Amino acid sequence: MLGILDSPKTDLRPIRRALLSVSDGTGLQDFARTLHGHGTELIATGSTSARLREAGLPVTPVPEVTGFPEILGGRVKTLHPFIHGGLLATRSQREPGGELETLGIQPIDLVVCNFYALPNPTADSTPEGILANLDIGGPSMVRAAAKNLAEVAVCVEPASYGDLAKELDHHAGCISLETRRSLAIRAMRYVSAYDSAMTGWIATEEGFPDQIGVVYGKETELRYGENPHQQAALYRQEGPKCGLPWARKLSGAKELSYNNLIDAESALWCVAEFSEPAVALIKHNNPCGLATAATTAEAFRAALAGDRLSAFGSVMAVNRTVDEELARAILDGKVFLELVVAPRFVGEAVQMLAKRKKNLRILEVPWPTAKEAEMQIRPLTGGLLVQTRDWVEEAPASWALVAGDPMGEERHEELLFAWKAGKLVRSNAIVLCRGTATVGIGAGQMSRVDAVRIAVQKAGDRAKGSILASDAFFPFSDGVEAAAAAGV
């Protein structure tokens, strides 16, 4: 519930007059019927007024309240003293003989308003086109109502209509102070998110802005955080609808966990690095297998072979559509996977996986591009760290041989794969590759020679003839010597 139903009567305010102006009409007519049933006068702007008339409800258009028509093609509708005076007046100014009565202004007790969706898919995508859809009157009314929460209620979310209707019924058409405060907080967050999204869409400056105002809306609460005693929730940023927060869950009985999503994010960006069909298997935020191939099924088999033991309980990502051939390869692989992430799934593939693996979570993710994820943000106590994403087009032609005999051109593809794979492993990172698949990975070690030893141990005999990539220089010769001894 939004507030406490059994509130002190002194905190209750009757809703005699409500102003409705919405872009999202979900549930509006039913809620307006509840208001009308309690004797509330309904005032509305153009399209909202039409929706209410369609429902057979009596409604007063805003121009009849202001005595002034909508002008500038609808840009100015509610910016008028008869609207904002009715919203901002204090209790004493609302009483008989007060300033409102002197000016002939009637109080407004409830604002129901939400703004134009951003970005508008039918609008011009230039900053000028986005600005054309910038809502002015809506945020002004919402701010005014929230500022005056002592007297006025404001509702910006259709999801709140049900609880608000119950409170109106319980209190005979009145709303409590606690509910008005709760609604005002939600409304101000909504306005803040809207302003942040608009800023992001129209900003054209390059580099790091002087201020960052990123707002996230809660999508869902998670079972727990990194550990069972920690609480966790998933939020999503206003703006481009891409990435895991916007994913569709197609199958899987269990809910997603915090750790599932951390691994899924790493897996997604591992495969997004490659233009070829690629599969990544991620465990504890590190790849345990990564491969590219002519088909996703071949890439999966190669990634799984990289470290079958560590792949147990991993998260898998693929940068292509998951089809029946890949689904069959996953089932034939007989490996326990927590989650599969991809930009698209064929229906038959989902059915095959869901039938045999009821606990396997399947996520269809709107695939991000480099532009949509230009900035990486990491919270600090009292601040943020911000950096550009590690996204660069490699140029093998510019590579320089600094020691040893030249390698043939035919091995450049292997070198490029190994170099990209090394970037995707947590430092200190060593990857051993054969062809375009990892065969041994040493990740997250405090010393680079230990990372080499782990990678060699994982690779076994496959280390002989493999290519090694390191995410940084070797400070001593011991790491190189350990690799050479293994036949790298």
Secondary structure as GFF3:
##gff-version 3
##sequence-region A 1 488
A	DSSP	three_ten_helix	9	11	.	.	.	ID=ss1
A	DSSP	beta_strand	13	14	.	.	.	ID=ss2
A	DSSP	beta_strand	17	21	.	.	.	ID=ss3
A	DSSP	alpha_helix	28	37	.	.	.	ID=ss4
A	DSSP	beta_strand	41	44	.	.	.	ID=ss5
A	DSSP	alpha_helix	46	54	.	.	.	ID=ss6
A	DSSP	beta_strand	60	61	.	.	.	ID=ss7
A	DSSP	alpha_helix	62	66	.	.	.	ID=ss8
A	DSSP	three_ten_helix	72	74	.	.	.	ID=ss9
A	DSSP	alpha_helix	81	88	.	.	.	ID=ss10
A	DSSP	alpha_helix	91	94	.	.	.	ID=ss11
A	DSSP	alpha_helix	99	103	.	.	.	ID=ss12
A	DSSP	beta_strand	110	113	.	.	.	ID=ss13
A	DSSP	alpha_helix	127	132	.	.	.	ID=ss14
A	DSSP	alpha_helix	137	147	.	.	.	ID=ss15
A	DSSP	beta_strand	153	155	.	.	.	ID=ss16
A	DSSP	three_ten_helix	158	160	.	.	.	ID=ss17
A	DSSP	alpha_helix	161	170	.	.	.	ID=ss18
A	DSSP	beta_strand	174	175	.	.	.	ID=ss19
A	DSSP	alpha_helix	177	202	.	.	.	ID=ss20
A	DSSP	beta_strand	216	221	.	.	.	ID=ss21
A	DSSP	beta_strand	233	237	.	.	.	ID=ss22
A	DSSP	three_ten_helix	244	246	.	.	.	ID=ss23
A	DSSP	beta_strand	248	251	.	.	.	ID=ss24
A	DSSP	alpha_helix	258	272	.	.	.	ID=ss25
A	DSSP	beta_strand	278	283	.	.	.	ID=ss26
A	DSSP	beta_strand	286	292	.	.	.	ID=ss27
A	DSSP	alpha_helix	296	306	.	.	.	ID=ss28
A	DSSP	beta_strand	314	318	.	.	.	ID=ss29
A	DSSP	alpha_helix	324	333	.	.	.	ID=ss30
A	DSSP	beta_strand	337	342	.	.	.	ID=ss31
A	DSSP	alpha_helix	347	356	.	.	.	ID=ss32
A	DSSP	beta_strand	361	364	.	.	.	ID=ss33
A	DSSP	three_ten_helix	371	373	.	.	.	ID=ss34
A	DSSP	beta_strand	375	380	.	.	.	ID=ss35
A	DSSP	beta_strand	383	388	.	.	.	ID=ss36
A	DSSP	three_ten_helix	396	398	.	.	.	ID=ss37
A	DSSP	three_ten_helix	409	411	.	.	.	ID=ss38
A	DSSP	alpha_helix	412	423	.	.	.	ID=ss39
A	DSSP	beta_strand	430	434	.	.	.	ID=ss40
A	DSSP	beta_strand	437	442	.	.	.	ID=ss41
A	DSSP	alpha_helix	448	459	.	.	.	ID=ss42
A	DSSP	three_ten_helix	460	463	.	.	.	ID=ss43
A	DSSP	beta_strand	467	470	.	.	.	ID=ss44
A	DSSP	alpha_helix	478	485	.	.	.	ID=ss45
###
